[in-house]
Amino acid sequence: MNKKKMIVLTVIAVLLIGVVIFMFIPKDRKSDKRMTVTVGDRTFTAMLYDNKTAQEFYDRLPMTLEMSELNGNEKYYNLDNPLPTNSSVAGHISNGDIRLFGDDCIVLFYDSFTSGYSYTNIGYIEDTDGLEEALGSGSVTVTFEAK
């Protein structure tokens, strides 16, 4: 293969890699809305993203949910009424992320890991110190309130 073809193929490969990486970068921007997430006697502050899902979730606050344990890294609750979605493959999930699985399952993550599942971003807890301990290992009552 001559040098010119090698350069063209390298440029194409770099562009394709850039497109794939761009697909996995969260496109949601932060909004100016915050909410509190209370578990037992611990209260955490969460920043919401600027999207329709986060806005509708915020509009439904306050809500107290009995969240179930799953996989040793998340708590979830199935809502009675669905939320709008704009899901994408998560890639990296961070401790404190609040996401929507499908159109009705609120998920609060308390560990960081890589995932191939698709979620819609709602928000994230800004300071997760003590979150895992507060949530514990079983079902837990979590209250979300507008701030």
Phi and psi in radians as a Rosetta constraint file:
Dihedral C 1 N 2 CA 2 C 2 CIRCULARHARMONIC -1.395 0.35
Dihedral N 2 CA 2 C 2 N 3 CIRCULARHARMONIC 2.908 0.35
Dihedral C 2 N 3 CA 3 C 3 CIRCULARHARMONIC -1.094 0.35
Dihedral N 3 CA 3 C 3 N 4 CIRCULARHARMONIC -0.670 0.35
Dihedral C 3 N 4 CA 4 C 4 CIRCULARHARMONIC -1.125 0.35
Dihedral N 4 CA 4 C 4 N 5 CIRCULARHARMONIC -0.756 0.35
Dihedral C 4 N 5 CA 5 C 5 CIRCULARHARMONIC -1.125 0.35
Dihedral N 5 CA 5 C 5 N 6 CIRCULARHARMONIC -0.668 0.35
Dihedral C 5 N 6 CA 6 C 6 CIRCULARHARMONIC -1.109 0.35
Dihedral N 6 CA 6 C 6 N 7 CIRCULARHARMONIC -0.706 0.35
Dihedral C 6 N 7 CA 7 C 7 CIRCULARHARMONIC -1.160 0.35
Dihedral N 7 CA 7 C 7 N 8 CIRCULARHARMONIC -0.778 0.35
Dihedral C 7 N 8 CA 8 C 8 CIRCULARHARMONIC -1.070 0.35
Dihedral N 8 CA 8 C 8 N 9 CIRCULARHARMONIC -0.789 0.35
Dihedral C 8 N 9 CA 9 C 9 CIRCULARHARMONIC -1.132 0.35
Dihedral N 9 CA 9 C 9 N 10 CIRCULARHARMONIC -0.641 0.35
Dihedral C 9 N 10 CA 10 C 10 CIRCULARHARMONIC -1.140 0.35
Dihedral N 10 CA 10 C 10 N 11 CIRCULARHARMONIC -0.760 0.35
Dihedral C 10 N 11 CA 11 C 11 CIRCULARHARMONIC -1.087 0.35
Dihedral N 11 CA 11 C 11 N 12 CIRCULARHARMONIC -0.775 0.35
Dihedral C 11 N 12 CA 12 C 12 CIRCULARHARMONIC -1.084 0.35
Dihedral N 12 CA 12 C 12 N 13 CIRCULARHARMONIC -0.762 0.35
Dihedral C 12 N 13 CA 13 C 13 CIRCULARHARMONIC -1.078 0.35
Dihedral N 13 CA 13 C 13 N 14 CIRCULARHARMONIC -0.761 0.35
Dihedral C 13 N 14 CA 14 C 14 CIRCULARHARMONIC -1.102 0.35
Dihedral N 14 CA 14 C 14 N 15 CIRCULARHARMONIC -0.742 0.35
Dihedral C 14 N 15 CA 15 C 15 CIRCULARHARMONIC -1.107 0.35
Dihedral N 15 CA 15 C 15 N 16 CIRCULARHARMONIC -0.747 0.35
Dihedral C 15 N 16 CA 16 C 16 CIRCULARHARMONIC -1.116 0.35
Dihedral N 16 CA 16 C 16 N 17 CIRCULARHARMONIC -0.715 0.35
Dihedral C 16 N 17 CA 17 C 17 CIRCULARHARMONIC -1.095 0.35
Dihedral N 17 CA 17 C 17 N 18 CIRCULARHARMONIC -0.731 0.35
Dihedral C 17 N 18 CA 18 C 18 CIRCULARHARMONIC -1.061 0.35
Dihedral N 18 CA 18 C 18 N 19 CIRCULARHARMONIC -0.731 0.35
Dihedral C 18 N 19 CA 19 C 19 CIRCULARHARMONIC -1.111 0.35
Dihedral N 19 CA 19 C 19 N 20 CIRCULARHARMONIC -0.779 0.35
Dihedral C 19 N 20 CA 20 C 20 CIRCULARHARMONIC -1.104 0.35
Dihedral N 20 CA 20 C 20 N 21 CIRCULARHARMONIC -0.776 0.35
Dihedral C 20 N 21 CA 21 C 21 CIRCULARHARMONIC -1.081 0.35
Dihedral N 21 CA 21 C 21 N 22 CIRCULARHARMONIC -0.748 0.35
Dihedral C 21 N 22 CA 22 C 22 CIRCULARHARMONIC -1.049 0.35
Dihedral N 22 CA 22 C 22 N 23 CIRCULARHARMONIC -0.617 0.35
Dihedral C 22 N 23 CA 23 C 23 CIRCULARHARMONIC -1.106 0.35
Dihedral N 23 CA 23 C 23 N 24 CIRCULARHARMONIC -0.468 0.35
Dihedral C 23 N 24 CA 24 C 24 CIRCULARHARMONIC -1.727 0.35
Dihedral N 24 CA 24 C 24 N 25 CIRCULARHARMONIC -0.010 0.35
Dihedral C 24 N 25 CA 25 C 25 CIRCULARHARMONIC -1.464 0.35
Dihedral N 25 CA 25 C 25 N 26 CIRCULARHARMONIC 2.200 0.35
Dihedral C 25 N 26 CA 26 C 26 CIRCULARHARMONIC -0.991 0.35
Dihedral N 26 CA 26 C 26 N 27 CIRCULARHARMONIC 2.310 0.35
Dihedral C 26 N 27 CA 27 C 27 CIRCULARHARMONIC -1.704 0.35
Dihedral N 27 CA 27 C 27 N 28 CIRCULARHARMONIC -0.064 0.35
Dihedral C 27 N 28 CA 28 C 28 CIRCULARHARMONIC -1.364 0.35
Dihedral N 28 CA 28 C 28 N 29 CIRCULARHARMONIC 2.390 0.35
Dihedral C 28 N 29 CA 29 C 29 CIRCULARHARMONIC -1.715 0.35
Dihedral N 29 CA 29 C 29 N 30 CIRCULARHARMONIC 2.751 0.35
Dihedral C 29 N 30 CA 30 C 30 CIRCULARHARMONIC -1.223 0.35
Dihedral N 30 CA 30 C 30 N 31 CIRCULARHARMONIC 2.553 0.35
Dihedral C 30 N 31 CA 31 C 31 CIRCULARHARMONIC -1.762 0.35
Dihedral N 31 CA 31 C 31 N 32 CIRCULARHARMONIC -3.089 0.35
Dihedral C 31 N 32 CA 32 C 32 CIRCULARHARMONIC -1.626 0.35
Dihedral N 32 CA 32 C 32 N 33 CIRCULARHARMONIC 0.117 0.35
Dihedral C 32 N 33 CA 33 C 33 CIRCULARHARMONIC -1.587 0.35
Dihedral N 33 CA 33 C 33 N 34 CIRCULARHARMONIC 2.428 0.35
Dihedral C 33 N 34 CA 34 C 34 CIRCULARHARMONIC -2.243 0.35
Dihedral N 34 CA 34 C 34 N 35 CIRCULARHARMONIC 2.794 0.35
Dihedral C 34 N 35 CA 35 C 35 CIRCULARHARMONIC -2.480 0.35
Dihedral N 35 CA 35 C 35 N 36 CIRCULARHARMONIC 2.809 0.35
Dihedral C 35 N 36 CA 36 C 36 CIRCULARHARMONIC -1.746 0.35
Dihedral N 36 CA 36 C 36 N 37 CIRCULARHARMONIC 2.555 0.35
Dihedral C 36 N 37 CA 37 C 37 CIRCULARHARMONIC -2.128 0.35
Dihedral N 37 CA 37 C 37 N 38 CIRCULARHARMONIC 1.960 0.35
Dihedral C 37 N 38 CA 38 C 38 CIRCULARHARMONIC -1.930 0.35
Dihedral N 38 CA 38 C 38 N 39 CIRCULARHARMONIC 2.264 0.35
Dihedral C 38 N 39 CA 39 C 39 CIRCULARHARMONIC -2.269 0.35
Dihedral N 39 CA 39 C 39 N 40 CIRCULARHARMONIC 1.952 0.35
Dihedral C 39 N 40 CA 40 C 40 CIRCULARHARMONIC 1.047 0.35
Dihedral N 40 CA 40 C 40 N 41 CIRCULARHARMONIC -2.174 0.35
Dihedral C 40 N 41 CA 41 C 41 CIRCULARHARMONIC -1.714 0.35
Dihedral N 41 CA 41 C 41 N 42 CIRCULARHARMONIC 0.176 0.35
Dihedral C 41 N 42 CA 42 C 42 CIRCULARHARMONIC -1.819 0.35
Dihedral N 42 CA 42 C 42 N 43 CIRCULARHARMONIC 2.334 0.35
Dihedral C 42 N 43 CA 43 C 43 CIRCULARHARMONIC -2.134 0.35
Dihedral N 43 CA 43 C 43 N 44 CIRCULARHARMONIC 2.298 0.35
Dihedral C 43 N 44 CA 44 C 44 CIRCULARHARMONIC -2.082 0.35
Dihedral N 44 CA 44 C 44 N 45 CIRCULARHARMONIC 2.645 0.35
Dihedral C 44 N 45 CA 45 C 45 CIRCULARHARMONIC -1.795 0.35
Dihedral N 45 CA 45 C 45 N 46 CIRCULARHARMONIC 2.317 0.35
Dihedral C 45 N 46 CA 46 C 46 CIRCULARHARMONIC -2.068 0.35
Dihedral N 46 CA 46 C 46 N 47 CIRCULARHARMONIC 2.444 0.35
Dihedral C 46 N 47 CA 47 C 47 CIRCULARHARMONIC -1.649 0.35
Dihedral N 47 CA 47 C 47 N 48 CIRCULARHARMONIC 2.354 0.35
Dihedral C 47 N 48 CA 48 C 48 CIRCULARHARMONIC -1.700 0.35
Dihedral N 48 CA 48 C 48 N 49 CIRCULARHARMONIC 2.628 0.35
Dihedral C 48 N 49 CA 49 C 49 CIRCULARHARMONIC -1.435 0.35
Dihedral N 49 CA 49 C 49 N 50 CIRCULARHARMONIC 2.808 0.35
Dihedral C 49 N 50 CA 50 C 50 CIRCULARHARMONIC -1.617 0.35
Dihedral N 50 CA 50 C 50 N 51 CIRCULARHARMONIC 1.399 0.35
Dihedral C 50 N 51 CA 51 C 51 CIRCULARHARMONIC -2.611 0.35
Dihedral N 51 CA 51 C 51 N 52 CIRCULARHARMONIC 2.946 0.35
Dihedral C 51 N 52 CA 52 C 52 CIRCULARHARMONIC -1.111 0.35
Dihedral N 52 CA 52 C 52 N 53 CIRCULARHARMONIC -0.633 0.35
Dihedral C 52 N 53 CA 53 C 53 CIRCULARHARMONIC -1.124 0.35
Dihedral N 53 CA 53 C 53 N 54 CIRCULARHARMONIC -0.873 0.35
Dihedral C 53 N 54 CA 54 C 54 CIRCULARHARMONIC -1.088 0.35
Dihedral N 54 CA 54 C 54 N 55 CIRCULARHARMONIC -0.690 0.35
Dihedral C 54 N 55 CA 55 C 55 CIRCULARHARMONIC -1.118 0.35
Dihedral N 55 CA 55 C 55 N 56 CIRCULARHARMONIC -0.789 0.35
Dihedral C 55 N 56 CA 56 C 56 CIRCULARHARMONIC -1.198 0.35
Dihedral N 56 CA 56 C 56 N 57 CIRCULARHARMONIC -0.666 0.35
Dihedral C 56 N 57 CA 57 C 57 CIRCULARHARMONIC -1.030 0.35
Dihedral N 57 CA 57 C 57 N 58 CIRCULARHARMONIC -0.816 0.35
Dihedral C 57 N 58 CA 58 C 58 CIRCULARHARMONIC -1.043 0.35
Dihedral N 58 CA 58 C 58 N 59 CIRCULARHARMONIC -0.717 0.35
Dihedral C 58 N 59 CA 59 C 59 CIRCULARHARMONIC -1.130 0.35
Dihedral N 59 CA 59 C 59 N 60 CIRCULARHARMONIC -0.392 0.35
Dihedral C 59 N 60 CA 60 C 60 CIRCULARHARMONIC -1.530 0.35
Dihedral N 60 CA 60 C 60 N 61 CIRCULARHARMONIC -0.130 0.35
Dihedral C 60 N 61 CA 61 C 61 CIRCULARHARMONIC -1.235 0.35
Dihedral N 61 CA 61 C 61 N 62 CIRCULARHARMONIC 2.652 0.35
Dihedral C 61 N 62 CA 62 C 62 CIRCULARHARMONIC -1.417 0.35
Dihedral N 62 CA 62 C 62 N 63 CIRCULARHARMONIC 2.706 0.35
Dihedral C 62 N 63 CA 63 C 63 CIRCULARHARMONIC -2.540 0.35
Dihedral N 63 CA 63 C 63 N 64 CIRCULARHARMONIC 2.434 0.35
Dihedral C 63 N 64 CA 64 C 64 CIRCULARHARMONIC -1.990 0.35
Dihedral N 64 CA 64 C 64 N 65 CIRCULARHARMONIC 2.176 0.35
Dihedral C 64 N 65 CA 65 C 65 CIRCULARHARMONIC -2.142 0.35
Dihedral N 65 CA 65 C 65 N 66 CIRCULARHARMONIC 2.437 0.35
Dihedral C 65 N 66 CA 66 C 66 CIRCULARHARMONIC -1.596 0.35
Dihedral N 66 CA 66 C 66 N 67 CIRCULARHARMONIC 1.704 0.35
Dihedral C 66 N 67 CA 67 C 67 CIRCULARHARMONIC -1.584 0.35
Dihedral N 67 CA 67 C 67 N 68 CIRCULARHARMONIC 2.380 0.35
Dihedral C 67 N 68 CA 68 C 68 CIRCULARHARMONIC -1.621 0.35
Dihedral N 68 CA 68 C 68 N 69 CIRCULARHARMONIC 2.724 0.35
Dihedral C 68 N 69 CA 69 C 69 CIRCULARHARMONIC -1.454 0.35
Dihedral N 69 CA 69 C 69 N 70 CIRCULARHARMONIC 2.523 0.35
Dihedral C 69 N 70 CA 70 C 70 CIRCULARHARMONIC -2.625 0.35
Dihedral N 70 CA 70 C 70 N 71 CIRCULARHARMONIC 2.237 0.35
Dihedral C 70 N 71 CA 71 C 71 CIRCULARHARMONIC 1.110 0.35
Dihedral N 71 CA 71 C 71 N 72 CIRCULARHARMONIC 0.178 0.35
Dihedral C 71 N 72 CA 72 C 72 CIRCULARHARMONIC 1.191 0.35
Dihedral N 72 CA 72 C 72 N 73 CIRCULARHARMONIC 0.324 0.35
Dihedral C 72 N 73 CA 73 C 73 CIRCULARHARMONIC -2.536 0.35
Dihedral N 73 CA 73 C 73 N 74 CIRCULARHARMONIC 0.021 0.35
Dihedral C 73 N 74 CA 74 C 74 CIRCULARHARMONIC -2.711 0.35
Dihedral N 74 CA 74 C 74 N 75 CIRCULARHARMONIC 2.722 0.35
Dihedral C 74 N 75 CA 75 C 75 CIRCULARHARMONIC -2.060 0.35
Dihedral N 75 CA 75 C 75 N 76 CIRCULARHARMONIC 2.512 0.35
Dihedral C 75 N 76 CA 76 C 76 CIRCULARHARMONIC -2.436 0.35
Dihedral N 76 CA 76 C 76 N 77 CIRCULARHARMONIC 2.763 0.35
Dihedral C 76 N 77 CA 77 C 77 CIRCULARHARMONIC -2.589 0.35
Dihedral N 77 CA 77 C 77 N 78 CIRCULARHARMONIC 2.327 0.35
Dihedral C 77 N 78 CA 78 C 78 CIRCULARHARMONIC -1.602 0.35
Dihedral N 78 CA 78 C 78 N 79 CIRCULARHARMONIC 2.014 0.35
Dihedral C 78 N 79 CA 79 C 79 CIRCULARHARMONIC -1.226 0.35
Dihedral N 79 CA 79 C 79 N 80 CIRCULARHARMONIC 2.682 0.35
Dihedral C 79 N 80 CA 80 C 80 CIRCULARHARMONIC -1.275 0.35
Dihedral N 80 CA 80 C 80 N 81 CIRCULARHARMONIC -0.589 0.35
Dihedral C 80 N 81 CA 81 C 81 CIRCULARHARMONIC -2.092 0.35
Dihedral N 81 CA 81 C 81 N 82 CIRCULARHARMONIC 2.333 0.35
Dihedral C 81 N 82 CA 82 C 82 CIRCULARHARMONIC -1.202 0.35
Dihedral N 82 CA 82 C 82 N 83 CIRCULARHARMONIC 2.801 0.35
Dihedral C 82 N 83 CA 83 C 83 CIRCULARHARMONIC -1.921 0.35
Dihedral N 83 CA 83 C 83 N 84 CIRCULARHARMONIC 2.748 0.35
Dihedral C 83 N 84 CA 84 C 84 CIRCULARHARMONIC -1.121 0.35
Dihedral N 84 CA 84 C 84 N 85 CIRCULARHARMONIC 2.639 0.35
Dihedral C 84 N 85 CA 85 C 85 CIRCULARHARMONIC -2.189 0.35
Dihedral N 85 CA 85 C 85 N 86 CIRCULARHARMONIC 2.725 0.35
Dihedral C 85 N 86 CA 86 C 86 CIRCULARHARMONIC -2.709 0.35
Dihedral N 86 CA 86 C 86 N 87 CIRCULARHARMONIC 1.130 0.35
Dihedral C 86 N 87 CA 87 C 87 CIRCULARHARMONIC -1.379 0.35
Dihedral N 87 CA 87 C 87 N 88 CIRCULARHARMONIC 2.711 0.35
Dihedral C 87 N 88 CA 88 C 88 CIRCULARHARMONIC -2.616 0.35
Dihedral N 88 CA 88 C 88 N 89 CIRCULARHARMONIC 2.809 0.35
Dihedral C 88 N 89 CA 89 C 89 CIRCULARHARMONIC -1.046 0.35
Dihedral N 89 CA 89 C 89 N 90 CIRCULARHARMONIC 2.249 0.35
Dihedral C 89 N 90 CA 90 C 90 CIRCULARHARMONIC -1.125 0.35
Dihedral N 90 CA 90 C 90 N 91 CIRCULARHARMONIC -0.755 0.35
Dihedral C 90 N 91 CA 91 C 91 CIRCULARHARMONIC 1.237 0.35
Dihedral N 91 CA 91 C 91 N 92 CIRCULARHARMONIC -1.763 0.35
Dihedral C 91 N 92 CA 92 C 92 CIRCULARHARMONIC -1.737 0.35
Dihedral N 92 CA 92 C 92 N 93 CIRCULARHARMONIC 2.277 0.35
Dihedral C 92 N 93 CA 93 C 93 CIRCULARHARMONIC -1.925 0.35
Dihedral N 93 CA 93 C 93 N 94 CIRCULARHARMONIC 2.372 0.35
Dihedral C 93 N 94 CA 94 C 94 CIRCULARHARMONIC -1.901 0.35
Dihedral N 94 CA 94 C 94 N 95 CIRCULARHARMONIC 2.595 0.35
Dihedral C 94 N 95 CA 95 C 95 CIRCULARHARMONIC -0.908 0.35
Dihedral N 95 CA 95 C 95 N 96 CIRCULARHARMONIC 2.204 0.35
Dihedral C 95 N 96 CA 96 C 96 CIRCULARHARMONIC 1.701 0.35
Dihedral N 96 CA 96 C 96 N 97 CIRCULARHARMONIC -0.131 0.35
Dihedral C 96 N 97 CA 97 C 97 CIRCULARHARMONIC -1.130 0.35
Dihedral N 97 CA 97 C 97 N 98 CIRCULARHARMONIC 2.464 0.35
Dihedral C 97 N 98 CA 98 C 98 CIRCULARHARMONIC -2.088 0.35
Dihedral N 98 CA 98 C 98 N 99 CIRCULARHARMONIC 2.046 0.35
Dihedral C 98 N 99 CA 99 C 99 CIRCULARHARMONIC -2.375 0.35
Dihedral N 99 CA 99 C 99 N 100 CIRCULARHARMONIC 2.898 0.35
Dihedral C 99 N 100 CA 100 C 100 CIRCULARHARMONIC -1.940 0.35
Dihedral N 100 CA 100 C 100 N 101 CIRCULARHARMONIC 2.189 0.35
Dihedral C 100 N 101 CA 101 C 101 CIRCULARHARMONIC -1.776 0.35
Dihedral N 101 CA 101 C 101 N 102 CIRCULARHARMONIC 2.235 0.35
Dihedral C 101 N 102 CA 102 C 102 CIRCULARHARMONIC 1.153 0.35
Dihedral N 102 CA 102 C 102 N 103 CIRCULARHARMONIC -2.444 0.35
Dihedral C 102 N 103 CA 103 C 103 CIRCULARHARMONIC -2.047 0.35
Dihedral N 103 CA 103 C 103 N 104 CIRCULARHARMONIC 0.092 0.35
Dihedral C 103 N 104 CA 104 C 104 CIRCULARHARMONIC -2.533 0.35
Dihedral N 104 CA 104 C 104 N 105 CIRCULARHARMONIC 0.136 0.35
Dihedral C 104 N 105 CA 105 C 105 CIRCULARHARMONIC -1.978 0.35
Dihedral N 105 CA 105 C 105 N 106 CIRCULARHARMONIC 1.866 0.35
Dihedral C 105 N 106 CA 106 C 106 CIRCULARHARMONIC -1.374 0.35
Dihedral N 106 CA 106 C 106 N 107 CIRCULARHARMONIC 2.281 0.35
Dihedral C 106 N 107 CA 107 C 107 CIRCULARHARMONIC -2.191 0.35
Dihedral N 107 CA 107 C 107 N 108 CIRCULARHARMONIC 2.277 0.35
Dihedral C 107 N 108 CA 108 C 108 CIRCULARHARMONIC -2.012 0.35
Dihedral N 108 CA 108 C 108 N 109 CIRCULARHARMONIC 1.978 0.35
Dihedral C 108 N 109 CA 109 C 109 CIRCULARHARMONIC -1.578 0.35
Dihedral N 109 CA 109 C 109 N 110 CIRCULARHARMONIC 2.450 0.35
Dihedral C 109 N 110 CA 110 C 110 CIRCULARHARMONIC -2.186 0.35
Dihedral N 110 CA 110 C 110 N 111 CIRCULARHARMONIC 0.391 0.35
Dihedral C 110 N 111 CA 111 C 111 CIRCULARHARMONIC -2.610 0.35
Dihedral N 111 CA 111 C 111 N 112 CIRCULARHARMONIC 2.733 0.35
Dihedral C 111 N 112 CA 112 C 112 CIRCULARHARMONIC -1.805 0.35
Dihedral N 112 CA 112 C 112 N 113 CIRCULARHARMONIC 2.400 0.35
Dihedral C 112 N 113 CA 113 C 113 CIRCULARHARMONIC -2.934 0.35
Dihedral N 113 CA 113 C 113 N 114 CIRCULARHARMONIC 3.059 0.35
Dihedral C 113 N 114 CA 114 C 114 CIRCULARHARMONIC -1.743 0.35
Dihedral N 114 CA 114 C 114 N 115 CIRCULARHARMONIC 2.427 0.35
Dihedral C 114 N 115 CA 115 C 115 CIRCULARHARMONIC -2.445 0.35
Dihedral N 115 CA 115 C 115 N 116 CIRCULARHARMONIC 2.497 0.35
Dihedral C 115 N 116 CA 116 C 116 CIRCULARHARMONIC -1.689 0.35
Dihedral N 116 CA 116 C 116 N 117 CIRCULARHARMONIC 0.018 0.35
Dihedral C 116 N 117 CA 117 C 117 CIRCULARHARMONIC -1.340 0.35
Dihedral N 117 CA 117 C 117 N 118 CIRCULARHARMONIC 2.738 0.35
Dihedral C 117 N 118 CA 118 C 118 CIRCULARHARMONIC -1.750 0.35
Dihedral N 118 CA 118 C 118 N 119 CIRCULARHARMONIC 2.394 0.35
Dihedral C 118 N 119 CA 119 C 119 CIRCULARHARMONIC -2.436 0.35
Dihedral N 119 CA 119 C 119 N 120 CIRCULARHARMONIC 2.815 0.35
Dihedral C 119 N 120 CA 120 C 120 CIRCULARHARMONIC -1.857 0.35
Dihedral N 120 CA 120 C 120 N 121 CIRCULARHARMONIC 2.257 0.35
Dihedral C 120 N 121 CA 121 C 121 CIRCULARHARMONIC -1.262 0.35
Dihedral N 121 CA 121 C 121 N 122 CIRCULARHARMONIC 2.366 0.35
Dihedral C 121 N 122 CA 122 C 122 CIRCULARHARMONIC -1.961 0.35
Dihedral N 122 CA 122 C 122 N 123 CIRCULARHARMONIC -0.838 0.35
Dihedral C 122 N 123 CA 123 C 123 CIRCULARHARMONIC 3.139 0.35
Dihedral N 123 CA 123 C 123 N 124 CIRCULARHARMONIC -2.889 0.35
Dihedral C 123 N 124 CA 124 C 124 CIRCULARHARMONIC -2.745 0.35
Dihedral N 124 CA 124 C 124 N 125 CIRCULARHARMONIC 2.594 0.35
Dihedral C 124 N 125 CA 125 C 125 CIRCULARHARMONIC -1.373 0.35
Dihedral N 125 CA 125 C 125 N 126 CIRCULARHARMONIC 2.240 0.35
Dihedral C 125 N 126 CA 126 C 126 CIRCULARHARMONIC -1.235 0.35
Dihedral N 126 CA 126 C 126 N 127 CIRCULARHARMONIC -0.775 0.35
Dihedral C 126 N 127 CA 127 C 127 CIRCULARHARMONIC -2.138 0.35
Dihedral N 127 CA 127 C 127 N 128 CIRCULARHARMONIC 1.854 0.35
Dihedral C 127 N 128 CA 128 C 128 CIRCULARHARMONIC -1.607 0.35
Dihedral N 128 CA 128 C 128 N 129 CIRCULARHARMONIC 0.159 0.35
Dihedral C 128 N 129 CA 129 C 129 CIRCULARHARMONIC -1.021 0.35
Dihedral N 129 CA 129 C 129 N 130 CIRCULARHARMONIC 2.079 0.35
Dihedral C 129 N 130 CA 130 C 130 CIRCULARHARMONIC 1.557 0.35
Dihedral N 130 CA 130 C 130 N 131 CIRCULARHARMONIC -0.035 0.35
Dihedral C 130 N 131 CA 131 C 131 CIRCULARHARMONIC -1.106 0.35
Dihedral N 131 CA 131 C 131 N 132 CIRCULARHARMONIC -0.859 0.35
Dihedral C 131 N 132 CA 132 C 132 CIRCULARHARMONIC -1.050 0.35
Dihedral N 132 CA 132 C 132 N 133 CIRCULARHARMONIC -0.744 0.35
Dihedral C 132 N 133 CA 133 C 133 CIRCULARHARMONIC -1.141 0.35
Dihedral N 133 CA 133 C 133 N 134 CIRCULARHARMONIC -0.717 0.35
Dihedral C 133 N 134 CA 134 C 134 CIRCULARHARMONIC -1.112 0.35
Dihedral N 134 CA 134 C 134 N 135 CIRCULARHARMONIC -0.701 0.35
Dihedral C 134 N 135 CA 135 C 135 CIRCULARHARMONIC -1.294 0.35
Dihedral N 135 CA 135 C 135 N 136 CIRCULARHARMONIC -0.525 0.35
Dihedral C 135 N 136 CA 136 C 136 CIRCULARHARMONIC 1.208 0.35
Dihedral N 136 CA 136 C 136 N 137 CIRCULARHARMONIC -2.854 0.35
Dihedral C 136 N 137 CA 137 C 137 CIRCULARHARMONIC -1.850 0.35
Dihedral N 137 CA 137 C 137 N 138 CIRCULARHARMONIC -0.120 0.35
Dihedral C 137 N 138 CA 138 C 138 CIRCULARHARMONIC -2.140 0.35
Dihedral N 138 CA 138 C 138 N 139 CIRCULARHARMONIC -2.741 0.35
Dihedral C 138 N 139 CA 139 C 139 CIRCULARHARMONIC -1.160 0.35
Dihedral N 139 CA 139 C 139 N 140 CIRCULARHARMONIC 2.655 0.35
Dihedral C 139 N 140 CA 140 C 140 CIRCULARHARMONIC -2.644 0.35
Dihedral N 140 CA 140 C 140 N 141 CIRCULARHARMONIC 2.580 0.35
Dihedral C 140 N 141 CA 141 C 141 CIRCULARHARMONIC -1.543 0.35
Dihedral N 141 CA 141 C 141 N 142 CIRCULARHARMONIC 2.204 0.35
Dihedral C 141 N 142 CA 142 C 142 CIRCULARHARMONIC -2.191 0.35
Dihedral N 142 CA 142 C 142 N 143 CIRCULARHARMONIC 2.268 0.35
Dihedral C 142 N 143 CA 143 C 143 CIRCULARHARMONIC -1.931 0.35
Dihedral N 143 CA 143 C 143 N 144 CIRCULARHARMONIC 2.229 0.35
Dihedral C 143 N 144 CA 144 C 144 CIRCULARHARMONIC -1.890 0.35
Dihedral N 144 CA 144 C 144 N 145 CIRCULARHARMONIC 2.225 0.35
Dihedral C 144 N 145 CA 145 C 145 CIRCULARHARMONIC -2.382 0.35
Dihedral N 145 CA 145 C 145 N 146 CIRCULARHARMONIC 2.501 0.35
Dihedral C 145 N 146 CA 146 C 146 CIRCULARHARMONIC -1.111 0.35
Dihedral N 146 CA 146 C 146 N 147 CIRCULARHARMONIC 2.517 0.35
